[in-house]
Amino acid sequence: MKKILILASTAMLLFATSCKKNETVVTTDGPDTLSVVKTTETTTLSDDEARAKVEKAKADLDAAIKKGDKKAEAASRKALDDANLAWNKTKTALNNAAQDVKEGVDKTVDKAKAATEDAKKDMKETADDTKKAMKEAAQDTKETYNKTLDKLKAK
């Protein structure tokens, strides 16, 4: 179930960030860490848009070949090459975004694991300190009780 949720979240994030370039700058100031995300707009086509442009360029090329118009054919070939290049860039951008998301998720998981381990360690130390303090308090109470009992016996 968790894997499905992570995959769905990753897909949504991939879709949402497919047209944006995010740069994360981490500034450390003492015990606190501040993360700043800088967003830059780009004009990356979606995969479907790029594929549609390739299909349209192929159809235009086929039409120009059927007509026998050499100028239109050359222009259509160039348009097809440009559309294929744009589609390849889009696929590369999507793969890079997916990799960035995966790395971000991995880093977050690692940080969560480290924080959990630190919390467990702190809780164990606190429990040990509390146990020690309770033993000392019980010992002090026992000693005080015995002293009071001895004083009462002496009278």
Contacts in CASP RR format, 6 or more apart in sequence:
PFRMAT RR
TARGET T0000
AUTHOR 0000-0000-0000
METHOD contacts of the structure
MODEL  1
MKKILILASTAMLLFATSCKKNETVVTTDGPDTLSVVKTTETTTLSDDEA
RAKVEKAKADLDAAIKKGDKKAEAASRKALDDANLAWNKTKTALNNAAQD
VKEGVDKTVDKAKAATEDAKKDMKETADDTKKAMKEAAQDTKETYNKTLD
KLKAK
6 105 0 8 1.000
10 98 0 8 1.000
10 101 0 8 1.000
10 102 0 8 1.000
10 105 0 8 1.000
13 101 0 8 1.000
14 94 0 8 1.000
14 97 0 8 1.000
14 98 0 8 1.000
14 101 0 8 1.000
17 97 0 8 1.000
17 101 0 8 1.000
18 44 0 8 1.000
18 46 0 8 1.000
18 93 0 8 1.000
18 94 0 8 1.000
18 97 0 8 1.000
19 41 0 8 1.000
19 42 0 8 1.000
19 43 0 8 1.000
19 44 0 8 1.000
19 46 0 8 1.000
20 39 0 8 1.000
20 40 0 8 1.000
20 41 0 8 1.000
20 42 0 8 1.000
21 39 0 8 1.000
21 40 0 8 1.000
21 42 0 8 1.000
22 37 0 8 1.000
22 38 0 8 1.000
22 39 0 8 1.000
22 40 0 8 1.000
22 100 0 8 1.000
23 37 0 8 1.000
23 38 0 8 1.000
23 40 0 8 1.000
24 35 0 8 1.000
24 36 0 8 1.000
24 37 0 8 1.000
24 38 0 8 1.000
25 35 0 8 1.000
25 36 0 8 1.000
25 38 0 8 1.000
26 33 0 8 1.000
26 34 0 8 1.000
26 35 0 8 1.000
26 36 0 8 1.000
27 33 0 8 1.000
27 34 0 8 1.000
27 35 0 8 1.000
27 36 0 8 1.000
28 34 0 8 1.000
44 89 0 8 1.000
44 90 0 8 1.000
44 93 0 8 1.000
45 53 0 8 1.000
45 86 0 8 1.000
45 87 0 8 1.000
45 90 0 8 1.000
46 90 0 8 1.000
47 87 0 8 1.000
47 90 0 8 1.000
47 91 0 8 1.000
47 94 0 8 1.000
49 90 0 8 1.000
50 83 0 8 1.000
50 86 0 8 1.000
50 87 0 8 1.000
50 90 0 8 1.000
50 91 0 8 1.000
51 87 0 8 1.000
53 83 0 8 1.000
53 86 0 8 1.000
53 87 0 8 1.000
54 80 0 8 1.000
54 83 0 8 1.000
54 84 0 8 1.000
54 87 0 8 1.000
56 83 0 8 1.000
57 76 0 8 1.000
57 79 0 8 1.000
57 80 0 8 1.000
57 82 0 8 1.000
57 83 0 8 1.000
57 84 0 8 1.000
58 80 0 8 1.000
60 76 0 8 1.000
60 79 0 8 1.000
60 80 0 8 1.000
61 73 0 8 1.000
61 76 0 8 1.000
61 77 0 8 1.000
61 79 0 8 1.000
61 80 0 8 1.000
63 76 0 8 1.000
64 72 0 8 1.000
64 73 0 8 1.000
64 75 0 8 1.000
64 76 0 8 1.000
65 73 0 8 1.000
END
